[in-house]
Amino acid sequence: MELPELHYSDCPTVEVTVTIAAWPDAVWALVSDIQLPARFSSEFLGAEWLDDVTSPAIGARFIGRNRHPAIGQWETTSTICDFEPGRRFGWVVGNTGEVSATWRFTLEPDGTGTRVTQWMQMGPAPSGINLAIDAMPDKESKILHRRLAEHRANMQATLAGIKELVEA
């Protein structure tokens, strides 16, 4: 199967979904914990709230620390842009006027459990991946497919970890 052509300017996305045998309230504390994904991700190292904030709310900001073998370590500033307790938790990376990525968890009741989706979108503002694209513009689609696959793997690990914690 041939992969579709991707362009950063189109803001490519990836999402992963899992069903957890628990109600959304039991899952919410984990998906809204900015530190939790670091337990499962090979790239995300952790986060800290900024501006004396201690819990998520619209407009709250945090610093995220990341590591990737191709570019080393870096930090980003994120701002919560989507917050509905028990249902949605999302943030943008970068300044609200220059968003380099958007991330979101969505929880939906599903029978006797909760359908949890983690979604992310690249762009529209440049991010670290643009260094590789600028260096090899003829390989933009391949670079983006690889990066989305890395995100997918970390998202799958995060959701599997949340499922294991909640269902234990």
Residue pairs with C-beta under 8 A, 6 or more apart in sequence:
3 141
3 145
5 141
6 12
6 140
6 141
6 144
6 145
6 148
7 140
7 141
7 144
8 122
8 123
8 126
8 129
8 130
8 133
8 140
8 144
9 123
9 124
11 121
11 122
11 123
11 124
12 121
12 122
12 123
12 144
12 148
13 119
13 120
13 121
13 122
14 119
14 120
14 148
14 151
14 152
14 155
15 117
15 118
15 119
15 120
15 155
16 117
16 118
16 152
16 155
16 156
16 159
17 115
17 116
17 117
17 118
17 159
18 115
18 116
18 159
18 160
18 162
18 163
19 110
19 113
19 114
19 115
19 116
20 27
20 113
20 114
20 116
20 162
20 163
20 166
20 167
21 112
21 113
21 166
21 167
22 113
22 114
22 166
22 167
23 109
23 113
23 114
24 86
24 87
24 107
24 108
24 109
24 114
25 86
26 114
26 166
27 107
27 114
27 116
27 162
27 166
28 85
28 86
28 89
28 107
30 36
30 162
30 165
30 166
31 89
31 105
31 107
31 116
31 162
32 56
32 85
32 89
32 105
34 47
34 49
34 56
34 62
34 64
35 46
35 47
36 158
36 161
36 162
37 44
37 154
37 158
38 44
38 45
38 46
38 47
39 161
40 154
40 157
40 158
40 160
40 161
40 162
41 154
41 157
41 158
42 153
42 154
42 157
43 66
43 67
43 68
43 150
43 154
44 64
44 65
44 66
44 154
45 65
45 66
45 67
45 73
46 64
46 65
47 62
47 63
47 64
47 65
47 78
48 62
48 63
49 55
49 60
49 61
49 62
50 60
50 61
50 62
50 63
50 77
51 60
51 61
53 60
53 61
53 62
56 80
56 83
56 89
57 80
57 83
58 80
58 81
58 82
58 83
59 79
59 80
60 79
60 80
61 77
61 78
61 79
61 80
62 77
62 78
62 91
63 75
63 76
63 77
63 78
64 75
64 76
64 77
64 78
64 93
65 73
65 74
65 75
66 73
66 74
66 75
66 76
67 73
67 74
68 128
68 150
70 132
71 128
71 131
74 128
76 93
76 94
76 100
77 93
77 94
77 95
78 91
78 92
78 93
78 94
78 103
79 91
79 92
79 96
80 89
80 90
80 91
81 90
81 91
81 92
81 96
81 102
82 88
82 89
82 90
82 91
82 104
83 89
83 90
86 107
87 106
87 107
87 108
88 104
88 105
88 106
88 107
89 104
89 105
90 102
90 103
90 104
90 105
91 102
91 103
91 104
92 99
92 101
92 102
92 103
93 99
93 100
93 101
93 102
93 103
93 127
94 100
94 101
94 125
94 127
98 125
99 123
99 124
99 125
100 122
100 123
100 125
100 126
100 127
101 120
101 121
101 122
101 123
101 127
102 120
102 121
103 118
103 119
103 120
104 118
104 119
104 120
105 116
105 117
105 118
105 119
106 116
106 117
106 119
107 114
107 115
107 116
108 114
108 115
108 117
109 115
116 159
116 162
116 163
118 155
118 158
118 159
120 151
120 155
122 129
122 144
122 147
122 148
129 143
129 144
129 147
132 143
133 139
133 140
133 143
133 144
136 143
